[in-house]
Amino acid sequence: MQRFIALAGLAGRDPSDAAPPVVEGRPAQPTPGGPAGSAPGLTEERLRALLDASPDAVLVVGRDGAIAETNPAGIELFEAGTTEELAGTPLVDFVCAEQREAFDVCLEALWRGEKSYAEFESLGRHGRRRWVEMHAAPLRDAAGGVLSFLGILRDNTARRELDKQFIQAQKMEVVGHLASGVAHDFNNILGIVMGYTEILMSNMDPCSIQHEQAQTVFHTAERAASLTRQLLIFSSAQTPRPEVLDLSEVITNLDRMLRRLIGENINLVTLPEPELGHIEADTTQIEQVLMNLTVNARDAMASGGAITIETGNETVPEGSTSGIINPALPPGRYVYFSVKDTGAGISDEVKSRIFEAFFTTKPVGQGTGLGLATCQSIVRHWHGAITVDSTLGVGSLFKVYFPRMASSAKLEKLIDRAGPLPRGAETVLLVEDEPGLLELTAIVLQRQGYTVLKAANGREALGIVQERNAGEIGLVVTDMVMPEMGGRMMADWLYAINPGIKVLFTSGYTDCGHGGAIAKDMDFIHKPYTPSALLRKMREVIDRDTAALDAQSNSGVAA
């Protein structure tokens, strides 16, 4: 049988046939000086070279449905050794059973003389599954009869996986918007609960049972707020909020959720360092890193095992190298947490790519390859590093380092957790659309000496400002998302009236898509906040320019 090359001949063609081959009813034109049926300007050798170099599988399938010829890409697709191994094998044998009915429809169209298309999951000789799309055209003899067809098969497994990831990302975006809106309302509710509870506690004997019970309510509300943040980790990006953190406390607060994540067949052990230093980072982002590493450790132990989470202090001396994958940490004092598992371990080849975006060793559909890349991005944002140590068959150890805060800086950051609540005599314009939270905040501010003007939205607040002298208002505390007019738009109008007016923004939303972006230079406090946190933040905003002016004045006197 004469070997069929591309459109130059037909599978099963008799070499003695004088009639040229026909593709889609059009006889191939002979090349001058060349054999009948050759493509113009192309020799058989050139056609063969083109087919051998093609990344797509090119097949000739006879009327009996069996493969007659293929190129190297076809041999690789079907996991064969040579063309001869495939010759005579029905193409349908390489189609997964679930798609054979649709594939038969494609064949019927081809045998009717029509071009056809099919997308199906192929099954190689060794069981490998790949999604392919096939474009096919009938091959005819001179009389117009269909003797075989030419099929071009492209492996689109990767494209389908990207499509699935894109659809999943769209779903997560929708969930993120929904969760963000729910979090806003829920945080308002929690703010009311925490606020009134703190007021009640301030009027109680700290040693009484009533105070202890109120404190339990307060801490439960704090846990609910933390749970809201943790749920939002998986659905939306959040604006980083630096704060002083004790990594041991973070782990303790997540203990219950981590145990639910890993399941009952894995033992979780936590080893907190009692004299642990503090770091500055965003709580929610650190929780995200911890949960991601814990879930990865769980996935490495399908049959069960143990996960150990430990915290500690470490000093990197001059000239020391700390990382196995990451560059050496700069010399200095660090605080770390580590996640150790007794799983399958990680090979050196995988370790070299473990932080690459979209790189994953999990089965198709079970991992996006973004988890560790996101973790590394978060840790680097806070000037830290992740190191990895792993032995196949033994397990893996991930250590996450952060710069340790100096004691003086730590005390300055922690000062708002203790001491008497600051008082003030300024007039504060309070703008909040949640009635309960508006009333609570007004009570808190009035108790500390402030004069409070209340508005339910930005438009109402502008009306109050127009009735009074804008210069009388020492501070505007406003929610960002409100009906009729949000806080950001209202603030723009206020700045036009009085460029020096001070505005403290607040919101329960976690992203930047509601009510305008949260800029770095904006004074902002996240909901739910406690009365004490709000009072201290207000004082910080009000006194900031005053302190700067005093410093300039003193500098001028000294000069």
Buried (B, 14 or more C-beta within 10 A) or exposed (E): EBBBBBBBBBBBBEEEBEEBBBBEEEBBEBBEEBEBBBBEEBBBEBBBEBBEEBEBBBBBBBBEBBBBBBBBBBBBBBBBEEBEBBBEBEBBBBBBEEBEEEBBEBBEBBEEBBEBEBBBBBBBBEEEEBBBBBBBBBBBBEEEEBBBBBBBBBBBBEEBBEEEBEEEEEEBEEBBBEBBBBBBEBBBBBBBBBBBBBBBBBEBEEEEEEBEBBBEBBEBBBEBBBBBBBBBBEBBBBBBBEEBBBBBBBBEBBEEBBBEBBEEEBEBEBBBBEEBBBBBBBBBBBBBBBBBBBBBBBBBBEEBBBBBBBBBEBEBEEEEEBBBBBEEBEEBEBBBBBBBBBBBBBEEEBBEEBBEEEBBBEEEEEBBBBBBBBBBBBBEEBBBBBBBBBEEEEBBBBBBBBBBBEEEEBEEBEEBEEEEBBEBEBBBBBBBBBEBBBBBBBBBBEBBEBBBBBBBBBBBBBEBBEEEEBEEBBBBBBBBBBEEBBBBBBBEBBEEEEEEBBBBBBBBBBBBEBBBEBEEEBBBBBBBBBBBBBBBBBBBBBEEEEEEEEEEEEEEEEE
